[in-house]
Amino acid sequence: MRRSLSPLVLTFFGLTLNTAPKIRFNLFKQIHEIVFHGKGGYNWETIYNMPIWLRKFTFNEMNKFYQEEKEEYEKSTSGNKTVAVDPSGKVNTPAFMQTPTSSKPPSTKNSTYTTKASKK
């Protein structure tokens, strides 16, 4: 029987029966993410045959782009969290549907536009 010369007894590039399925899953997951979120810019064969360093770079750049987009979206919607119905069951009407408190039209005294009625 042949003994290994390496004290670590690792297989080729560190792949074992336990790690190979996980690595394969991560590879296919990364390819899927690039193809799916690339919005038609990439196909599966191109990404699969892409050099590893380029595929990782592409994946990281896409991931960074979508993270920044998510942060911008959350920032823009964080102040607009109004609930249509509160816990007591009362319906909260939006501000644009509420009746104004003053029924007077705005003053035209300081405006440069004058009408015939204001000249009299």
C-alpha positions in Angstrom: 0.0 0.0 0.0 1.3 3.5 -0.9 1.5 6.1 1.8 1.1 9.8 1.3 4.2 11.9 1.5 2.2 15.0 2.7 1.5 15.1 6.4 -1.8 16.9 5.7 -3.1 14.1 3.4 -5.1 16.6 1.3 -6.5 15.7 -2.1 -6.0 17.7 -5.3 -6.4 21.4 -4.6 -8.0 20.6 -1.2 -11.2 19.0 -2.7 -12.7 16.2 -0.6 -15.9 14.3 -0.9 -17.4 16.7 1.7 -16.2 20.0 0.2 -16.7 19.3 -3.5 -20.5 19.5 -3.5 -20.4 22.8 -1.6 -17.9 24.3 -4.0 -19.8 23.1 -7.0 -23.1 24.6 -5.6 -21.4 27.9 -4.9 -20.0 28.0 -8.5 -23.4 27.4 -10.0 -25.0 29.8 -7.7 -22.5 32.5 -8.6 -23.0 31.8 -12.4 -26.8 32.0 -11.9 -26.6 35.3 -10.0 -24.5 36.9 -12.8 -26.7 35.6 -15.6 -30.0 36.5 -13.8 -29.0 39.9 -12.4 -27.0 40.8 -15.6 -30.4 41.5 -17.2 -29.6 39.7 -20.5 -26.0 40.9 -20.7 -24.5 37.5 -20.0 -25.3 33.9 -20.9 -24.5 30.8 -18.9 -21.7 29.5 -21.3 -19.9 32.8 -21.3 -19.8 33.0 -17.5 -18.9 29.3 -17.0 -15.9 29.7 -19.4 -14.9 33.1 -18.0 -11.6 33.1 -16.0 -12.2 32.7 -12.3 -10.7 36.1 -11.4 -12.9 37.9 -14.0 -16.0 36.0 -12.9 -15.3 36.9 -9.2 -14.7 40.5 -10.2 -17.9 40.7 -12.2 -19.9 39.1 -9.4 -18.5 41.5 -6.8 -19.1 44.6 -8.9 -22.7 43.5 -9.6 -23.2 42.8 -5.9 -21.8 46.2 -4.9 -24.1 47.9 -7.5 -27.2 46.2 -6.2 -26.3 46.8 -2.6 -25.9 50.6 -3.3 -29.2 50.6 -5.2 -30.9 48.9 -2.3 -29.5 51.5 0.2 -30.6 54.4 -2.0 -34.1 52.9 -2.3 -34.3 52.4 1.5 -33.0 55.9 2.1 -35.6 57.4 -0.3 -38.6 55.5 1.2 -37.6 55.7 4.9 -39.5 59.0 5.5 -42.7 57.9 3.7 -43.8 55.1 6.0 -47.4 55.9 6.7 -50.0 53.4 7.6 -53.4 53.5 5.9 -55.2 52.0 8.9 -53.9 52.4 12.4 -54.2 49.7 15.1 -57.5 51.1 16.4 -59.1 50.7 13.0 -59.2 54.4 12.0 -58.4 55.1 8.4 -55.7 57.7 7.9 -56.3 59.8 4.9 -53.3 60.9 2.9 -52.3 64.6 3.1 -53.3 65.3 -0.5 -56.9 64.1 0.2 -57.4 66.2 3.3 -59.4 69.4 3.0 -57.5 72.6 3.4 -57.9 74.5 6.7 -58.4 77.9 5.0 -60.8 78.4 2.2 -59.4 81.8 1.2 -57.4 81.9 -2.0 -53.8 83.0 -1.5 -53.1 86.8 -1.5 -52.3 88.4 -4.8 -51.2 91.7 -3.2 -47.4 91.1 -3.7 -47.6 89.3 -7.0 -46.9 91.0 -10.3 -49.9 89.4 -12.0 -53.0 91.5 -11.7 -56.5 90.8 -13.0 -59.2 93.1 -14.1 -61.1 92.5 -10.8 -58.1 93.6 -8.7 -57.6 96.8 -10.7 -61.1 98.1 -9.8 
